[in-house]
Amino acid sequence: RPTQAVGGRSFDRYVYGMRAAALKGTVAPFVDKLGVNYARTRDHVGSLDAARRPTNAVDNQVVSADISLKPAAPLTLQGELAYARTDPDTQKRAAGLLHGAAAKVNGTLQAPNGLGFEGTSLASSFEQVDPEYRSASGGGSPDGRRFGGSLNTGLALPGKLPKLAF
């Protein structure tokens, strides 16, 4: 039950959650991690000081599932799905509930070392976040959709010269 401070005033916010997970080898040989998560943050209405400033109590619940796969030696895949239900003001009627979802997929391909290159990897990612989605900490993502990628490598120079990373 942490105490939050906003605008010089404090109030109580209850934070709780749970995670059920299966680790490497318990589900299938290529499943590195599998998990189901629940998190909730809820403001304690009695601790809000409405007389000193306008306040409202927030209730946010997030359910998510994540998986990490290693189907073949150089390839790693990760994914996460999440759903959030947020009541931005528990002291008003329930018509103001926000519902949102988020999805994320990442992939990494590790190349074999050769020709002086070491640790070469190619990574890509995609993320889709609804505007109404709120994470367990209360944040959202205004842009909604992101693509990313990277190419990383190291160059081993001959002799005692330093290794270079790109």
C-alpha positions in Angstrom: 0.0 0.0 0.0 2.3 2.8 -1.2 1.5 6.4 -0.5 1.5 8.6 -3.6 2.1 12.3 -3.6 0.4 14.5 -6.3 0.5 18.2 -6.2 1.8 18.4 -2.6 -1.0 16.2 -1.3 -0.9 12.5 -0.6 -3.3 9.6 -0.9 -3.2 5.8 -0.6 -2.9 3.6 -3.7 -3.3 -0.2 -3.4 -1.1 -2.1 -5.9 -1.3 -5.9 -6.2 -0.8 -8.6 -8.8 0.2 -12.1 -9.6 2.0 -14.1 -12.2 1.7 -17.7 -13.2 4.7 -18.8 -15.2 6.2 -21.9 -16.9 10.0 -21.8 -17.4 12.3 -23.4 -20.0 11.5 -27.0 -20.8 8.4 -27.4 -18.7 5.9 -26.8 -21.6 7.9 -27.7 -24.7 11.6 -27.7 -25.5 11.4 -24.5 -27.6 9.4 -22.6 -25.0 11.8 -20.5 -23.0 9.1 -18.6 -21.0 5.3 -18.6 -20.8 3.4 -16.4 -18.4 0.0 -15.0 -17.4 -0.1 -11.8 -15.4 -2.7 -9.8 -13.5 -2.0 -6.4 -12.0 -4.3 -3.9 -10.3 -3.8 -0.4 -9.0 -6.6 1.2 -7.0 -6.8 4.4 -5.1 -8.3 4.4 -1.7 -11.3 6.8 -1.8 -11.2 7.6 1.9 -7.6 8.8 1.7 -8.3 11.5 -1.0 -8.5 15.0 0.2 -11.2 16.5 -2.0 -11.5 19.6 0.1 -8.0 20.8 -0.6 -7.9 20.0 -4.4 -10.0 18.3 -7.0 -9.4 14.6 -6.8 -10.7 11.4 -8.2 -9.9 7.8 -7.4 -8.6 5.6 -10.3 -9.0 1.8 -10.6 -6.9 0.1 -13.3 -6.7 -3.7 -14.0 -4.4 -5.3 -16.6 -4.4 -8.9 -17.7 -1.6 -10.1 -20.0 0.1 -13.1 -21.4 3.7 -13.3 -22.6 5.8 -16.0 -24.3 9.4 -16.4 -25.4 10.3 -19.0 -28.0 13.6 -20.4 -29.2 12.5 -22.6 -32.1 15.9 -22.9 -33.6 19.4 -22.2 -32.3 19.9 -18.7 -33.9 16.3 -17.5 -33.7 14.4 -16.1 -30.7 10.8 -14.8 -30.8 8.9 -13.0 -28.0 5.3 -11.9 -27.8 3.0 -10.2 -25.4 -0.8 -9.5 -25.4 -2.4 -7.3 -22.7 -5.9 -6.0 -22.0 -6.6 -3.1 -19.6 -9.8 -2.0 -18.0 -9.5 1.5 -16.4 -12.0 3.5 -14.4 -10.5 7.0 -14.4 -12.9 8.2 -11.7 -14.5 5.6 -9.4 -16.7 8.2 -7.8 -18.7 8.7 -11.0 -21.0 6.3 -12.9 -19.3 3.4 -14.8 -20.0 4.9 -18.2 -16.5 6.4 -18.3 -14.7 3.1 -18.3 -11.7 2.8 -20.7 -11.0 -0.5 -22.4 -7.8 -1.0 -24.4 -5.4 -3.7 -25.6 -1.8 -3.9 -26.5 0.3 -6.4 -28.5 4.0 -6.7 -29.0 6.2 -9.0 -31.1 10.0 -9.1 -31.2 12.3 -11.4 -33.1 16.1 -11.8 -33.1 18.3 -13.8 -35.4 21.9 -14.4 -34.4 24.4 -15.0 -37.2 27.3 -17.3 -36.9 30.8 -15.8 -36.3 33.0 -15.5 -39.4 35.2 -13.3 -41.5 36.2 -11.3 -38.4 32.6 -10.5 -37.5 31.4 -11.6 -34.0 28.0 -11.4 -32.3 26.1 -10.3 -35.4 22.4 -10.1 -34.8 19.3 -8.8 -36.7 16.4 -7.7 -34.5 12.9 -6.5 -35.4 9.9 -5.4 -33.4 6.3 -4.4 -33.8 4.0 -2.9 -31.1 0.3 -2.0 -31.4 -1.3 -0.1 -28.5 -4.9 1.1 -28.3 -5.3 4.8 -27.3 -7.4 3.7 -24.3 -4.9 1.2 -23.0 -3.3 2.0 -19.7 -0.4 -0.1 -18.3 -0.4 -1.2 -14.7 1.5 2.0 -13.8 -1.3 4.1 -15.5 0.6 5.2 -18.7 -0.5 4.8 -22.3 1.1 5.2 -25.7 -0.1 8.2 -27.8 1.3 7.0 -31.1 -0.2 3.6 -31.0 1.8 1.7 -33.6 5.6 1.2 -33.7 8.0 -0.7 -35.9 11.6 -1.1 -35.1 14.7 -2.9 -36.1 18.4 -3.1 -35.7 21.6 -4.7 -37.0 24.4 -5.2 -34.5 27.8 -6.6 -35.1 31.3 -6.6 -33.7 34.5 -6.7 -35.7 37.5 -8.5 -34.3 40.7 -6.8 -35.6 43.8 -8.9 -36.0 46.4 -9.2 -33.2 45.9 -7.2 -30.0 43.9 -4.4 -31.6 40.6 -3.7 -29.9 37.3 -5.1 -31.0 34.9 -2.7 -32.7 31.1 -2.8 -32.3 28.6 -1.4 -34.8 
